[in-house]
Amino acid sequence: MQLTRSLPVDITPVTCEAAAPSRALYFALLDAPDSESVRERAADYLAAQLDAASALPCDLPQDPAGLGEWLDSHTAKVGEQYRTYLDARRAGAPRRYFSSKAHALHFLQGVAPTKLVDGAWLYGLLQRWDDSRFTSLIQTYLEELGEGQPEKNHVVLYRKLLASQGCDDWQNLDDDNFVQGAIQLALSEHAEQFLPEVIGFNLGYEQLPLHLLISSYELTELGIDPYYFTLHVTVDNADNGHAKKAIQGLMAAWPLVGDSDEFYRRVMNGYRLNDLGASTLSVIGGFDPEQEVLRVMEKKAGVGQFVHSDYCRFDGRTVNQWLAEPALIPQFLETLQSRSWIKRHEDPQHSRFWQLITGEQAPMFGVFSAHEQQLIHDWIAGDWLAEQAPTRGKPHPSLAQRQGQFNGRRRLANERSPKPALVQSEGVAVSDFDQETQLLEQQLAQLPSRDARMRHLLPLLAPTRHHSAAGLLATRIFTGLFN
């Protein structure tokens, strides 16, 4: 039994916000971005992160005139590394990143705080939509939003991906997982104070990384739709994509009056912000299947300790008694293995515990999410899973069929999507689902000018709103007015 020790009177308990400053700020900026106190916290947070970033190395050329060559060199290097990876895979090498599907789902969940605010750092530039210096950067933001098309909006796509894999439960990840998302949201609120840093962060984020290519390849093998990732491979290309636009945006905003060296120094520091917090590779490398299974079991124990019958006893304890003390969970799992309820390194179908939690007729049906079931499955399977013949470089059969259908739907949606009207036709019944978008169209129709409409739409393109029905409509209209 664990004992609770009282704190000495001269020690102040650490608050949740102090213990997890990035996570606390992340959700504060999502929940109350207009709060002045939250905005002040965001500015202080950015200053602290930039101070930390200043000590990191930077591979940008000292002379911005060399950025084009730097981009070409980076692209060629990534291309060569990816070809080497593909050659190794074709020669029989195992996956480099994901040892199992559960490992891949761990990655998808671990980077969710960043992916769910994709593009946010550029939102603050929209207020200067009529300034030609920021045209290419604003175009980048609108493309991150899919120009209002839900099948291309990056946040919509990632939310659907998480839901399809049962990975929605990401809100309590470690604070390090929220650093990048908090930086992006903070930059979105303070572009007027951190413009060079916004431009520099964008320059780093929009470069095509090797891990994006490998992740897409290996997710495909594991039967996970990689479209969110392959979309970034195409839109971030170095020829006419976001990587090229990032340099164009920097040069367009280059100061003609003032200290250009100081401007570029700040750009470089904004670029370094990309290296703070959890990264793709650190999230992948941090996967420990046994610890993840223990975490899931401990989470379930809070409710499970009350609902089991006393028919089954293991080493003298009922299931409720095992679950009542979180410290006993590792021993409980060991007991299940010693009693052959869990047979590690075999087909999970041989394990009685697995049969209890899967299938609609299973006694514990619905207790574990799809993600949690996959984690338990792959942990039980262990070495047996590694012995199964992998599908090297080919999509899982069910994914290939699903992807074909998805691509077909996406093409039809693009062909059929009408340009948004500013006035709803009279006499057309509007359901409750469409009330918000109808009201937006009516409001816009009453505004006297293009400028007024653009300004009215701006709040709906914010990182917290653009993926809603009203936000998607607002993005489509804004894009049409901007271009």
C-alpha positions as CSV (number, residue, x, y, z in Angstrom):
1,M,0.0,0.0,0.0
2,Q,1.3,3.4,-0.9
3,L,1.6,6.0,1.9
4,T,0.9,9.7,1.3
5,R,3.5,11.9,2.9
6,S,2.6,15.4,3.9
7,L,4.7,18.2,2.4
8,P,6.8,20.3,4.8
9,V,5.3,23.7,5.5
10,D,8.1,25.5,3.7
11,I,7.6,23.7,0.4
12,T,5.0,25.0,-2.1
13,P,3.3,22.3,-4.2
14,V,4.0,22.6,-7.9
15,T,0.9,23.6,-9.8
16,C,-0.1,21.8,-13.0
17,E,0.6,24.9,-15.0
18,A,4.1,25.3,-13.6
19,A,4.8,21.6,-14.0
20,A,3.5,21.5,-17.6
21,P,3.9,25.1,-19.0
22,S,3.8,24.1,-22.6
23,R,0.7,21.9,-22.3
24,A,-1.1,24.5,-20.1
25,L,-0.4,27.3,-22.6
26,Y,-1.3,25.1,-25.6
27,F,-4.8,24.6,-24.2
28,A,-5.2,28.1,-23.0
29,L,-4.5,29.4,-26.5
30,L,-7.0,27.0,-27.9
31,D,-9.7,27.8,-25.3
32,A,-9.2,31.6,-24.8
33,P,-6.9,33.0,-27.5
34,D,-8.4,36.5,-27.1
35,S,-7.6,36.7,-23.4
36,E,-5.1,39.4,-22.8
37,S,-3.5,37.4,-19.9
38,V,-3.1,34.4,-22.1
39,R,-1.6,36.5,-24.9
40,E,0.9,37.9,-22.4
41,R,1.8,34.4,-21.3
42,A,2.3,33.4,-24.9
43,A,4.7,36.3,-25.5
44,D,6.7,35.5,-22.4
45,Y,6.8,31.8,-23.5
46,L,8.1,32.7,-26.9
47,A,10.8,34.9,-25.4
48,A,11.9,32.0,-23.2
49,Q,11.9,29.5,-26.1
50,L,13.8,31.9,-28.3
51,D,16.4,32.3,-25.6
52,A,16.7,28.5,-25.4
53,A,16.9,28.2,-29.2
54,S,19.7,30.8,-29.5
55,A,22.2,28.2,-28.1
56,L,21.3,25.6,-30.8
57,P,23.3,25.2,-34.0
58,C,21.8,26.5,-37.3
59,D,22.6,25.2,-40.7
60,L,21.2,28.3,-42.6
61,P,23.8,30.1,-44.8
62,Q,25.2,33.2,-43.2
63,D,24.4,35.1,-46.4
64,P,20.7,34.9,-47.4
65,A,21.7,35.0,-51.0
66,G,22.8,31.4,-50.6
67,L,19.3,30.1,-49.5
68,G,18.5,28.8,-53.0
69,E,21.6,26.7,-53.1
70,W,21.0,25.6,-49.5
71,L,17.5,24.4,-50.4
72,D,18.8,22.5,-53.5
73,S,21.5,20.9,-51.4
74,H,19.0,19.9,-48.7
75,T,16.6,18.4,-51.2
76,A,19.3,16.4,-52.9
77,K,20.6,15.1,-49.6
78,V,17.2,14.0,-48.5
79,G,16.5,12.4,-51.8
80,E,19.8,10.4,-51.7
81,Q,19.1,9.3,-48.1
82,Y,15.7,8.1,-49.1
83,R,17.0,6.2,-52.1
84,T,19.5,4.5,-49.8
85,Y,16.6,3.6,-47.4
86,L,14.6,2.2,-50.3
87,D,17.5,0.1,-51.6
88,A,18.0,-1.4,-48.1
89,R,14.3,-2.2,-47.8
90,R,14.2,-3.9,-51.1
91,A,17.3,-5.9,-50.0
92,G,15.3,-7.2,-47.0
93,A,16.0,-4.7,-44.3
94,P,13.3,-4.3,-41.7
95,R,11.3,-1.1,-41.2
96,R,13.5,1.6,-39.8
97,Y,10.9,3.5,-37.7
98,F,8.0,1.3,-36.7
99,S,8.5,-2.1,-35.2
100,S,4.8,-2.8,-35.2
101,K,1.4,-1.1,-35.9
102,A,1.2,-0.2,-32.2
103,H,4.5,1.6,-32.6
104,A,3.1,3.6,-35.5
105,L,0.0,4.5,-33.6
106,H,2.1,5.7,-30.7
107,F,3.8,8.0,-33.1
108,L,0.6,9.3,-34.6
109,Q,-0.7,10.1,-31.1
110,G,2.6,11.5,-29.8
111,V,2.8,14.2,-32.6
112,A,-0.9,15.0,-32.4
113,P,-0.5,18.3,-30.5
114,T,1.7,19.6,-33.3
115,K,-0.3,18.2,-36.2
116,L,-3.6,19.5,-34.9
117,V,-2.5,23.1,-35.1
118,D,-0.7,22.7,-38.5
119,G,0.1,26.0,-40.1
120,A,-0.9,28.0,-37.0
121,W,2.3,30.1,-37.0
122,L,1.3,31.9,-40.1
123,Y,-2.2,32.9,-39.0
124,G,-1.0,36.3,-37.6
125,L,0.1,37.4,-41.1
126,L,-3.5,37.3,-42.4
127,Q,-4.2,40.7,-40.9
128,R,-1.8,42.0,-43.7
129,W,-3.6,40.3,-46.5
130,D,-3.4,43.5,-48.6
131,D,0.4,43.8,-48.2
132,S,2.1,42.1,-51.2
133,R,5.2,41.3,-49.1
134,F,3.3,38.5,-47.4
135,T,1.4,37.1,-50.4
136,S,3.4,33.9,-50.6
137,L,3.3,33.2,-46.9
138,I,-0.5,33.8,-46.7
139,Q,-0.9,31.4,-49.7
140,T,1.0,28.8,-47.7
141,Y,-1.4,29.3,-44.8
142,L,-4.4,29.0,-47.0
143,E,-3.0,25.8,-48.5
144,E,-2.4,24.4,-45.0
145,L,-6.1,25.0,-44.6
146,G,-6.8,23.2,-47.9
147,E,-8.3,26.5,-49.2
148,G,-11.4,25.5,-47.4
149,Q,-11.8,22.0,-48.9
150,P,-12.2,19.5,-45.9
151,E,-10.5,16.7,-47.9
152,K,-7.4,18.9,-48.0
153,N,-7.5,20.8,-44.7
154,H,-4.5,19.4,-42.8
155,V,-6.2,19.6,-39.4
156,V,-9.4,17.9,-40.6
157,L,-7.3,15.1,-42.2
158,Y,-5.3,14.5,-39.0
159,R,-8.4,14.5,-36.8
160,K,-10.0,11.9,-39.0
161,L,-6.7,9.9,-39.0
162,L,-6.6,9.8,-35.2
163,A,-10.3,8.9,-35.0
164,S,-9.9,6.1,-37.5
165,Q,-7.2,4.5,-35.4
166,G,-8.7,5.2,-31.9
167,C,-5.9,7.6,-31.1
168,D,-8.0,10.5,-29.9
169,D,-6.8,10.3,-26.3
170,W,-3.7,12.6,-26.6
171,Q,-4.5,15.4,-24.3
172,N,-2.5,14.1,-21.4
173,L,0.8,13.5,-23.2
174,D,4.0,14.7,-21.6
175,D,4.7,18.4,-21.7
176,D,7.5,17.9,-24.2
177,N,4.9,16.8,-26.8
178,F,3.2,20.1,-26.5
179,V,6.2,22.4,-27.0
180,Q,6.0,22.7,-30.8
181,G,2.2,23.2,-30.8
182,A,2.5,25.9,-28.1
183,I,5.2,27.7,-30.1
184,Q,3.1,27.6,-33.2
185,L,0.0,29.0,-31.4
186,A,2.0,31.6,-29.6
187,L,3.5,32.8,-32.9
188,S,0.0,33.0,-34.4
189,E,-0.9,35.5,-31.7
190,H,2.2,37.7,-31.9
191,A,3.2,38.1,-35.5
192,E,3.4,41.8,-35.0
193,Q,6.1,41.4,-32.3
194,F,7.9,38.3,-33.7
195,L,7.6,38.7,-37.5
196,P,11.2,37.7,-38.4
197,E,10.9,34.7,-36.0
198,V,7.6,33.6,-37.7
199,I,9.3,33.8,-41.1
200,G,12.3,31.8,-39.8
201,F,10.1,29.2,-38.2
202,N,8.2,28.8,-41.4
203,L,11.5,28.4,-43.4
204,G,12.5,25.5,-41.2
205,Y,9.1,23.8,-40.9
206,E,8.4,23.8,-44.6
207,Q,11.5,21.9,-45.6
208,L,11.0,18.3,-46.7
209,P,12.5,16.1,-44.0
210,L,13.6,12.5,-44.5
211,H,11.4,11.3,-41.7
212,L,8.3,12.4,-43.6
213,L,9.2,10.1,-46.6
214,I,10.0,7.1,-44.4
215,S,7.0,7.6,-42.2
216,S,4.7,7.6,-45.3
217,Y,6.3,4.5,-46.6
218,E,6.1,2.5,-43.4
219,L,2.6,3.6,-42.5
220,T,1.4,2.3,-45.8
221,E,3.0,-1.1,-45.1
222,L,1.2,-1.2,-41.8
223,G,-2.3,-0.5,-43.2
224,I,-2.5,3.1,-42.0
225,D,-3.6,5.7,-44.5
226,P,-0.6,7.9,-45.1
227,Y,-2.4,10.6,-47.1
228,Y,-1.8,13.3,-44.5
229,F,1.9,12.7,-44.8
230,T,2.1,12.2,-48.5
231,L,0.1,15.4,-49.0
232,H,3.0,17.2,-47.2
233,V,5.5,15.5,-49.4
234,T,3.9,17.2,-52.5
235,V,3.0,20.6,-51.1
236,D,6.4,21.1,-49.5
237,N,8.3,20.5,-52.7
238,A,11.4,22.6,-53.4
239,D,10.3,23.6,-57.0
240,N,7.0,25.4,-56.5
241,G,5.8,24.2,-53.1
242,H,6.0,25.6,-49.5
243,A,9.7,25.1,-49.2
244,K,10.3,27.5,-52.1
245,K,7.6,29.9,-51.0
246,A,9.3,30.0,-47.6
247,I,12.4,31.5,-49.2
248,Q,10.3,33.8,-51.4
249,G,8.4,35.0,-48.3
250,L,11.6,35.8,-46.5
251,M,13.1,37.8,-49.4
252,A,9.8,39.7,-49.9
253,A,9.8,40.8,-46.3
254,W,13.5,41.7,-46.2
255,P,13.9,45.2,-44.7
256,L,15.0,47.9,-47.1
257,V,15.4,50.3,-44.3
258,G,16.9,49.4,-40.9
259,D,19.3,46.7,-39.7
260,S,19.0,43.8,-42.1
261,D,21.7,41.8,-40.2
262,E,19.5,41.9,-37.1
263,F,16.5,40.9,-39.1
264,Y,18.3,37.8,-40.4
265,R,19.7,37.0,-37.0
266,R,16.1,36.9,-35.7
267,V,15.0,34.8,-38.7
268,M,17.7,32.3,-37.9
269,N,16.6,32.1,-34.3
270,G,13.0,31.5,-35.4
271,Y,14.3,28.7,-37.6
272,R,16.0,27.1,-34.5
273,L,12.6,27.0,-32.8
274,N,11.9,23.9,-34.9
275,D,14.4,21.9,-32.8
276,L,12.8,22.4,-29.4
277,G,10.5,19.9,-27.7
278,A,9.6,16.4,-28.8
279,S,10.5,15.6,-32.4
280,T,9.3,12.9,-34.8
281,L,12.4,10.9,-34.1
282,S,12.3,11.3,-30.3
283,V,8.6,10.3,-30.2
284,I,9.4,7.2,-32.3
285,G,12.5,6.4,-30.2
286,G,10.5,6.8,-27.0
287,F,8.2,3.8,-27.6
288,D,8.4,1.2,-24.9
289,P,5.5,-1.3,-25.5
290,E,5.6,-2.8,-22.0
291,Q,5.5,0.6,-20.3
292,E,2.7,1.6,-22.7
293,V,0.7,-1.5,-21.8
294,L,1.2,-0.8,-18.1
295,R,0.0,2.8,-18.6
296,V,-3.2,1.6,-20.3
297,M,-3.8,-1.0,-17.6
298,E,-3.3,1.6,-14.8
299,K,-5.7,3.9,-16.5
300,K,-8.4,1.2,-16.8
301,A,-7.8,0.1,-13.2
302,G,-9.5,3.2,-11.8
303,V,-12.9,2.0,-13.1
304,G,-12.2,-1.7,-13.4
305,Q,-11.5,-2.2,-9.7
306,F,-15.2,-2.0,-9.0
307,V,-16.8,-4.1,-11.7
308,H,-15.3,-7.5,-11.7
309,S,-16.9,-10.5,-10.0
310,D,-15.0,-12.5,-7.4
311,Y,-15.1,-15.8,-9.2
312,C,-11.6,-15.6,-10.5
313,R,-8.7,-15.3,-8.1
314,F,-5.0,-15.0,-9.0
315,D,-2.4,-15.7,-6.3
316,G,-5.1,-15.2,-3.6
317,R,-6.4,-11.9,-4.9
318,T,-9.6,-11.1,-6.8
319,V,-9.3,-9.0,-10.0
320,N,-10.8,-6.1,-8.2
321,Q,-8.2,-6.4,-5.5
322,W,-5.4,-6.5,-8.1
323,L,-6.7,-3.4,-9.8
324,A,-7.4,-1.4,-6.6
325,E,-3.6,-0.8,-6.2
326,P,-1.9,0.6,-9.3
327,A,1.5,-0.5,-7.9
328,L,0.4,-4.1,-8.3
329,I,-0.4,-3.8,-12.0
330,P,3.0,-5.0,-13.2
331,Q,2.8,-8.0,-10.8
332,F,-0.8,-8.7,-12.0
333,L,0.4,-8.9,-15.7
334,E,3.3,-11.2,-14.6
335,T,0.7,-13.4,-12.8
336,L,-1.5,-13.5,-15.9
337,Q,1.5,-14.7,-17.9
338,S,2.5,-17.3,-15.3
339,R,-1.0,-18.7,-15.3
340,S,-1.0,-18.7,-19.2
341,W,-3.8,-16.2,-19.5
342,I,-1.3,-14.2,-21.5
343,K,1.1,-16.2,-23.7
344,R,3.9,-13.8,-24.8
345,H,5.6,-14.2,-28.2
346,E,2.8,-16.3,-29.6
347,D,-0.2,-15.6,-31.7
348,P,-2.4,-13.4,-29.4
349,Q,-5.4,-15.7,-30.3
350,H,-3.7,-18.3,-28.0
351,S,-4.1,-16.0,-25.0
352,R,-7.3,-16.2,-23.0
353,F,-6.9,-12.5,-22.0
354,W,-6.9,-11.4,-25.6
355,Q,-10.1,-13.4,-26.3
356,L,-11.7,-11.6,-23.4
357,I,-11.2,-8.1,-24.9
358,T,-11.8,-8.5,-28.6
359,G,-14.8,-9.4,-30.7
360,E,-18.4,-8.2,-30.2
361,Q,-19.3,-11.1,-28.0
362,A,-16.2,-10.8,-25.8
363,P,-16.9,-10.2,-22.1
364,M,-14.8,-7.0,-22.1
365,F,-15.9,-5.7,-25.5
366,G,-15.5,-1.9,-25.7
367,V,-13.3,-1.6,-22.7
368,F,-10.2,-1.0,-24.8
369,S,-10.0,1.4,-27.7
370,A,-8.7,0.3,-31.1
371,H,-5.4,1.9,-30.3
372,E,-5.2,0.1,-26.9
373,Q,-6.2,-3.2,-28.4
374,Q,-3.5,-2.9,-31.0
375,L,-0.9,-2.1,-28.3
376,I,-1.9,-5.1,-26.2
377,H,-2.0,-7.3,-29.3
378,D,1.5,-6.3,-30.4
379,W,2.9,-6.6,-26.9
380,I,1.6,-10.1,-26.5
381,A,2.8,-11.1,-29.9
382,G,6.3,-9.8,-29.3
383,D,8.8,-11.9,-31.2
384,W,6.1,-13.9,-33.0
385,L,5.0,-10.7,-34.7
386,A,8.5,-10.0,-35.9
387,E,8.6,-13.5,-37.5
388,Q,5.6,-12.9,-39.6
389,A,6.4,-12.1,-43.3
390,P,6.3,-8.3,-43.7
391,T,4.8,-6.7,-46.7
392,R,7.8,-4.7,-47.8
393,G,6.9,-1.5,-49.5
394,K,3.4,-2.5,-50.5
395,P,0.2,-1.2,-48.9
396,H,-1.8,-3.5,-46.7
397,P,-4.5,-4.9,-49.1
398,S,-7.4,-3.3,-47.1
399,L,-5.6,0.1,-47.3
400,A,-5.0,-0.2,-51.0
401,Q,-8.7,-0.7,-51.6
402,R,-9.6,2.0,-49.1
403,Q,-7.1,4.5,-50.6
404,G,-8.5,4.0,-54.1
405,Q,-12.0,4.7,-52.9
406,F,-10.8,7.7,-50.9
407,N,-8.9,9.1,-53.9
408,G,-12.0,8.6,-56.1
409,R,-14.2,10.5,-53.5
410,R,-11.6,13.3,-53.3
411,R,-11.6,13.7,-57.1
412,L,-15.4,13.8,-57.2
413,A,-15.5,16.3,-54.3
414,N,-13.1,18.6,-56.2
415,E,-15.1,18.3,-59.4
416,R,-18.5,19.0,-57.7
417,S,-17.5,21.6,-55.1
418,P,-19.4,24.8,-56.1
419,K,-17.9,28.1,-55.5
420,P,-19.4,29.5,-52.2
421,A,-22.3,31.9,-52.7
422,L,-22.7,35.0,-50.6
423,V,-26.5,34.8,-50.6
424,Q,-28.6,31.8,-49.7
425,S,-31.3,31.1,-52.2
426,E,-34.7,32.2,-50.9
427,G,-37.2,29.4,-50.1
428,V,-34.5,26.8,-49.6
429,A,-34.9,25.0,-46.3
430,V,-31.8,24.9,-44.2
431,S,-31.2,22.3,-41.6
432,D,-29.8,22.9,-38.1
433,F,-26.5,21.6,-39.4
434,D,-26.3,24.5,-41.9
435,Q,-27.6,27.4,-39.8
436,E,-24.1,28.7,-39.0
437,T,-22.9,28.7,-42.6
438,Q,-26.1,30.3,-43.8
439,L,-25.8,33.1,-41.2
440,L,-22.2,33.7,-42.3
441,E,-23.3,34.1,-45.9
442,Q,-26.1,36.5,-44.9
443,Q,-23.6,38.6,-42.9
444,L,-21.2,38.8,-45.8
445,A,-23.9,39.7,-48.2
446,Q,-24.7,42.8,-46.1
447,L,-21.1,44.1,-46.0
448,P,-20.3,46.9,-48.4
449,S,-16.9,46.0,-49.8
450,R,-14.3,43.3,-50.4
451,D,-12.2,44.7,-47.6
452,A,-15.0,44.5,-45.1
453,R,-15.7,40.9,-46.0
454,M,-12.1,39.9,-45.7
455,R,-11.8,41.4,-42.2
456,H,-15.1,39.8,-41.2
457,L,-13.8,36.4,-42.2
458,L,-10.4,36.6,-40.5
459,P,-11.4,35.3,-37.0
460,L,-12.9,32.2,-38.6
461,L,-9.6,31.3,-40.2
462,A,-7.9,31.1,-36.8
463,P,-6.2,27.8,-35.8
464,T,-9.0,27.0,-33.4
465,R,-11.8,27.6,-36.0
466,H,-10.7,27.0,-39.6
467,H,-11.5,23.3,-39.5
468,S,-15.2,23.8,-38.5
469,A,-18.0,24.0,-41.0
470,A,-18.1,27.8,-40.8
471,G,-14.3,28.0,-40.8
472,L,-14.1,25.9,-44.0
473,L,-16.6,28.1,-45.7
474,A,-14.9,31.2,-44.6
475,T,-11.6,29.9,-45.9
476,R,-13.1,29.1,-49.3
477,I,-14.5,32.6,-49.5
478,F,-11.4,34.3,-48.2
479,T,-9.3,32.4,-50.7
480,G,-11.5,33.5,-53.6
481,L,-11.3,37.1,-52.5
482,F,-7.5,37.0,-51.9
483,N,-6.5,35.4,-55.2
